[in-house]
């Protein structure tokens, strides 16, 4: 198993492919003494837990890296968000090719649909912040991302980075919509429940199951009717219409036990 994992890692992080990805994606940075593949190699040692930090990894491979620690950190700090996105897309494509060789990968989670789960990933403030700001809630935050998971393959297939840690996740939705394909099913929490996002997913001949946001306006087309119950609670459904004109299904679950946030019911919208 360890040999197979190593072979897979060497396939994904082949230096010539990573450096080619950098050349095709980077707009401002350039490669001279320090190659992008070297940076990824050092970071992979940290991600895999072999070294506790980038600084420790650098000390272990200082002669191989061939540049100063200042130059390494300057390179890492200057990596463009588009490059991070390209690396995630590239690595997922490489892994999908490997997974395709296994029979289990051919079994769909929901027949006829490519399921995608999207959620925000906010990096918490860390001890690396300036000491005087560590206990200040108003201090600057690291950037955040929207991550897209393929749950059938347990693989993150896309990411949308944002350098502004205080920016709303919704500001990235236009970029997400550019990647929506027909017959995909997008699942998300209520923060992604906007009229434009729902409507444009439908316009792209794709589908959604998204928790309802209270500020989303809709008009009742059919009354709320019972649709059964189980150990979790009672189920109701109705047809509603958004101001954009599309009709969708509204599902309400009256919970037997309240959620950790005190919600007594959960409402979900889907087409």
N, C-alpha and C positions, 0 to 999 in steps of 0.2 A: 504493500500500500504506500509506504513512504517513497519508494522508487517511482511509482505512478504519479504521486503528487508532485515530486520534483520534476518529472518529465513534463507535466502539465504546466508548471510554473515556468520552465525554460521555454516552452512553446509560446506562452502568452507574452513573456518579457524578453523575447529575443532582442538583443541590442539593435540590430540593423532595422528591425520593424519599428521599434520605439523611436529611433532617431529619424526614420522616415516620417512617422506620424508627427513628430515635432516640426519638421521642415514643411509639412503640408498644412499645419494648423497655426503655428505661431505667427503673429503679426508684428510684434515689436522685439521680442527676444531673439538671440542668435546663439549658435553653438561654436565654441572655439576649443579651449582646453578641456572644459567640462561639458560632457555630453548629457543629453536628457536621459538616456538609458542608464547612466551612472547614478543620477539623482533618483530615478525610480528604483534602481537596485538597492540603494541605501535605505530608502523609505520602506521598501518591502521587508527589510530586516527588522525595522521597528514595528510595522504592522503585524508581522508574524510572531512578535514577542521575543525575538532573538537578542534584541538590544532594547534598553528602556527608552532611548531617545535618539534623535538624529545626531546629537553631539557624540554620544557613545559609539554609534555606528561609524561615524567619521574617524574617531580615534582608532577603531579597530582596523580600518581600511585606508588610513591616511596616505600611505605610499601608493596604493592603487588609484585613489582619487586623483592625486597629482596637483591639486590646487589648495589654497588656504581655506580655513574654516570660514573666514569672512566671505570669500568668493562663493562657497557652497551655500551659505545662508542667503546671500544676495540673489543667487539663482532661484532658490526655493521661494523666497518672498516675492520674486518677480514673475512667477509662473502665472500665465493668463487664465482666467476662468474658462475660456473656450477650450484650452488645452486639457484642463481637468475633465471637462465634459467629453472631449474626444477620446481620452484615455479610458473612461468608463464604457463608452460605446464600443471602442475597439476590443477591450478585454471581454466584454459580454459576447461579442460576435465570435471570438476565439473559443470561448467556453461553450457556446451553443453548438459549435461544430463538433466538439468533443462529446457533449451530451447526446447529440443526435445518433451516436453509435450505440446508445443503450436503449433497450426496448421500453423501459419505464418512461423515457422522455416522450414517447409517442402517445401516451394516454392523456387526453385533454382533461382539464379541470372542469370545463363546461363546454360540452360538445357544440361546435360551430362558432365559438368565440375565442379570441385571444384576450385573456384577462390581464388587466393592468391595475395595480394598486398604487396610487400616488399619495405622498405625504411629505410634510415638511420635516427637515432635519436641522434643528437649531443647536449649534455647538454652545455648550454652557461656558460661562466665564471661568477661567482657570487661574491657578496660582501664578501663572506666567504674566499676568497683568501687573502693571505698576503697583507697588505695595500700597500706595496711598489711595488707589482706586479699587482694591479688592473687595471692600465692603460697601461700595457705592453702587446702588442699583442703576443709577443713571450713567455709569461708566460705559465706554465704548464696548460693543460686543463683537465677537468674531462674525464673519459672514455666515450665511445659511444656504441651504439648498432645498430644492424639491427633488425627491428621489422617486424613481418609477420602478416598482417591483413586478417581475413576472412570477406570480405565486406558483404556477405549475412547475416551473423549473427552479424555484427558490433562487432567483438571480436578479440582481439590480441591472436593468438594461439601459437606463438613461438617468441623467442627473442634470439639473438646471441650477447652476451656482449663482449666488448673488453676494457681492462684496459688502453690501450694506446690511449689517446685522439687525438694524431696526426697521428695514423695509418690510412691507406687507407681502405675504406669500402670493397674494392675488396679482401683484404686479408682474409675476412671472408667467401667468396663465396664457397670455398671447404666444409665448414661446412654446408652451406645452401643446397648444392647439395645432401648431405647425407640424407636430409629430403624430397627431391622431390619424389613424388609418381605418378604413371601412371594416366592419365586423369585429372591431375591438370593443371590449367592455371595460369601462373605467370605473373604478371603485374609489371613493374618497370620503373624507369627513366633511362636516358642515362648513368648514372654512372655505371649501372649494365650491360651495353652492351659490353660484351667481347666475343670473338670467342669461348673460351672454355665454358663459362657459357651457351651461346645459344646452342652450339652443345651438351653439356652433358644433358641439359634439354630434348632435342629431343631424345637423346639416351635412356633416362629413360621413353620414351613413354609419355612424358608430353608436355605441350605447353607453349608458351610465347607470350606476346605482350609488347615489350620493345622499348623505344624511341632510335633511332639510334645515336650512338656516331660518331663524325666526323673521329676519328682515326681508326674506324673499317674498314678493307679492304674487298671488295667484288668485284665480276665480274658480269657484266650485262649479263643476259640470255635472257631477252626480253626487248624491249624498254619501256620507261615510257609512258603510255597511259591514257587518260582521263577516269574517272569512275563516273563523276557526280559532282554536286555542291549543296550547301545549303547556309543559311545565314552566316555561318562561313567562307566559302571559297570554293575553287575548289579542287577536289580530283583526285589524280593520283595513278597508281599502276604499278608494274612490278615484274618480277621474277629475283632474284639475287642468286649467289652462293658464299658461304664462302670458305676460303682456306681449311677448314676441309672437304669440299665436300658436305655439305648439301645445298639444295636449299630452299629458303624462300621467302616470299612475302614482298615486300617493298612498303609501303603506304606513299605517300607524300600529305600533306595538305597545299595548298597555301592560307594563311590566308588573310581575308579581313582587319583585324586589327592586327598590330604587337603585340607580347607578351610584358610583362613588361621588358623582357631582350632584346627586340629589334629584336626578331626572326620574319622573314617574312614567314617562312614555318616550318612545323613540319614533321619529317620523323619517321615512326614507322616500326619496323621489327616484323614479326610474322610467325609462322609455322602452 
